[in-house]
Amino acid sequence: MDKLRAMELFVATAESGSFSAAGRLYGLSPASVSRHINDLEGDIGVSLIHRSTRALSLTECGEAYLLDARNILASVKAADTAASARQDKIEGLLRVHSRTMFGISVLARLQPAFHDLYPDLVVDLHLSESSVRLREDGFDLDFRIAPPAESGLVRRRLFLSQRILVASPDYVERHPAVTRPEDLMAHCCMTYWLSHERVFWRFRHADRELELPVPRTFSSNNGLVLLQMARQGKGIALLDDYTVAEDLASGALVQLLPDVRVTNATFEEGIFVTYLETPFLPAKLRLYIDFVVARWSDALRAKDRKPAMA
């Protein structure tokens, strides 16, 4: 039995004086309304309504129950209204985790404008290369470069991205030209540190794929370090396009092998946002995601790139 619905039908019947009138309010037949009230009476063990062929009237217990039921239903409505208001209110704390370079290159740059628009919403931004568990670690959002495998999470791919080979103009002038992936074997390659094992870069051009063991001269588990080394002309680095976008635009770096896809992991690359699966997405989460997509999409369009909304 849906007790709240039964209480609503009882109150409507008491106020209107008939099962038919109460049924019209809720789209039910008079017989259905009567059954709900019968179930309510059976549940609480008292008779609430005197039934006759001429009219309905409340019992003494029914009169008292009507007052209590009205108060209960009013409290439920107030609680629903308050919960909805809290859901839509843009304030409180939003805990965000992101891969380091996306956090630095994108989220940190957008944060001042977001704060100006929503000063009552405190954003707690954590950057790391480690995986987080949203529920256990207390995060609302996680920006990743790969889709989540965990159950109970919603994922959205916000942007397409790819890794590209970059070097400074000075480095390019001082070293032999790179016209094919095999040419990298004679260059100073700076790699992202994943393990002590040998580093492989994968290349795709047309229908051809190639995997090469890269002769690394420097490695780091932080993309910002690799970016600084590349700017200083110390070698060739493989970095995400959003990380090097400004350096390419300013000429501080140049792209090598622009017609060849290259990665140290998978070619199915992008920026994914993940959050806990819930029937109603809190307004602050929805607002933050939409803000990042809109503002960074403007930057992408300025560079003739397209966001991937999925």
N, C-alpha and C positions, 0 to 999 in steps of 0.2 A: 504493500500500500504506500502511495505517495502521500505522506501525512500532511505536508504543507499544502498540497493541492486540495486535499480533503477539507482542510481548515478553510482555505479560500472559498471553496464551494459552499461550505456551511455558512460562512459569513455572508456570502452573496445571497443565499437562500433566505437567511434570516432578515436581511435588509430589504429584499425584493418581495418576500412573502410567497414565493412559489419556486418549484424546481424548474419550471419552464423558463422563467425569467433569468435564473442563475445560469441555466444551460445556454441561453442565447449569448450571455456575456463571455462564455468560455468555449463556445462552439461544440457543446455536448447536448445529447438528448436528455429529457427529463429523467428517464429511467437510469441513465448513466450517472447523473448527479445524485439521484437517490441512492444508488449503490455505493458511491463514494462516501456518502454520509452514514450509511449503514455500517460500512467498514470502520469508519471513525468511531462510531458509537460502540461497536464491538471491541475495538482496540482499547478504549478507555473504560469500558464496562458500565456506561450510563446511557440513558436515553436523553437525547438533546431536543428532539422535535416531536410534538404531537401531530400525528397525521390523521386527516379525515378527508372525506370526499369534498367537503366545502372549503376548507382552508387549513393552513399550517400554522402552528403556534409553538413557541419555545417552552420547554419544560423549565422548572426552576433551575436545574443544573445547566440547561441550555442558555438561560439568560446570563448566568455567571461565566459560563465558558465563552460566550460571545465577546464579553469584555476582554477576557484574557487572550482570546484568539486574535482580536483586533490589535492588541498591544504586541503580540508575538509577530504578527505579519508586518506591522509597522517597523519593528526592530530589524526583521530580516531585510526589508526594503532599504532601511537606513544603512545596514551593513553592506549590502550590495552596492549602494551608491558610493559609500566611503571607499570600498575596495576599488571600484572603477576609477574614482578620482585619484587614488594613490597610484594606480596602474598608469594613468596618463600624465601624472605630474612629473615635470622634468627637473628633478632635484635628487639629492642623495649621493650615493657612491656608485660608480661604474668601474669595475675591475677588468682591465684589458691586458691580455698577454699577446705578444707578437714576436715573430722571428726578428732578430736584432736589426738587420739591414732594412727590412720593410718598415720597422718601427722608426728607425732614424731617418730614412729617406722620405717616408710618406707621413706616418702618423704624427711624428714630432713636429713636422712642418705645418700640419693642418691644425694642431692643437690650439695655438693662439686664437685663430679665428673661431674655432668651436667654443672656446672659453668665453669669448666676447659675446657670442649669441646666447650661451646657456651658462651663466656664471654660477648658478646654484647647483649645477651638476659637477661633482668632483670626479675627475678621471684619474684612476690609479693605473698607470701604464708600466708594465713589466716587460723587459726585453731579455730574451735568452734564446739559446739554440736547443734547449732541452724541451721535451714534451711535457705538457701539463694535462692534468685531469680536471676538467672544469668543476665538477661537483666537489670532488675531494679537496682540490686546491683553492676553491673559492673564487674562481674567475667567471665573469659573465660572458666574455667573448675571447676567442683565440684566433689570431690571424696566422695562417700556416701556408706553406708552399706546396703542400700535398693534401689530398682529401683525407678526412679522418676515417679510421677503420672501426672505431668504437660504436657500439649501439647506443641509442638514446640521445644522439646528437643530430642537429640539423646542420647541413653544410650548404654554403653558397659560394660559388666561384665568382669573385668580384671582377677580376681582371685576368686577361691572358698575359703571360710574361714569358720571357726566354732569357737564357744566359748567353752572353756574347763575349768574344775575345777582344780585349782592349790593351793598348799600350800608348805611351806618350809619343808625340811627334819626334822628340829627340831620340828615343829608343829606335823608332822605325828608321830614322835617317842613318843611324850608326850600325844597323844590322841588315843582313840579307832580307830580301822581300819574302813575305809569306804569301804564296799563291795557292797552296794546297795544304791539307792537314799534315802531311808528312814533313813539310818544311819546319814544323815546330820542333822536331827532334834536334835541331841545331840551335835552338833558342833558349833563353832564360825564361822558364815557365814558373809562375808563382801560383801555387795551388791552395785550395781550401783543405784544411787538415781534417780528415775523417778518421784515419787510423794510421798505424805504423806500416800498413801494407802499401804496396806500390800503387800509385795514382794512375787511373785511366780516364781519358776523355773520349767521349763518343761523338762521332760526326755523322751527319746525314745530309746528303745532297742528291736531289732527284730520287732515284730508287736505290741509291747506294748508301750503305752504312759501314762505318769503319770505327774500330776501337783501338786507340793507341796508348801505350804506356808513356806517360809524360815525364820527361827529364826535369824534375823540379829542382829549382835552385833556392826556393824559399817557400814556406807554407805557414798558414795561420788558420786558426779556427774562428777568425773574425774578419768579415768582409771589409770592414773599414780599414783595417791594417793593409789588406791587399790593395785596396783602392789608393791608399797613400803611397805605397811602394810603386804602383803603376804610374801615378802622377810624377814621381821622382825619377822616372825613366829606368827603373831597376829590372823590368822584365814585362812579360805578357801575363795578364790575369784573366781569369774566367769569372765574370761577375753578372749579377742580374741587371736587366736593362734599366729598371727603375733606380738602381744604385748609381749608374754611370750616366744617366740621361743629361744632367746639367754639364758634366765634363765633356760629353760629346758635343753638346750644343755650343759650348764656349771654345772648343778646340783644344782643351787641355788633354784630352784623350782622343784616339782615333780607333775605329773598329777594324779588326782584321777578319778576313774571310766573311764578308757580310752576306754572301750568298749560301753559306753553309750553316746549318743548324749544329750547335754544339752544346753538350751538357756533361756534367760529371755524375748525373743520376738518371733522370728520366726525361724524355721529350714532352711528356704530358705535364707541362708546367703551368703554374698560375698562382694567384693569391686567393686562398679560400678563407672565409670566415666561418667559424663554427660556434654554436651555442646550444644549450640544453633544449631538448625537444619539449615544447609546452604548447597547450592549446591557444594561449594568448601571449604574444611576444610583448614584453614590457616596452612602454613607449621610449624609455631612455636607450634601450638596445637598438630599436628600430631607427631612432633618430640618429644615433651615432653611425650606424652602418650606412644609412642613406646619405649622411653628410660626407663620409669618406668617399663613397662612390661618386657623388655629384662633383665634389671639389677636385678629386684626383682625375676624374673623367675629363674635366675641363683641361687639365694639364696634358692628358693623353691626346686629346683632340688637337691641342696646339702642336703636338709632335707627330700628328698624322697617325696616331695609333688608336685602336678601338678597345673599349672595355668589353669584357665578356660577362654578361649578366646570365647566370645560370642557377 
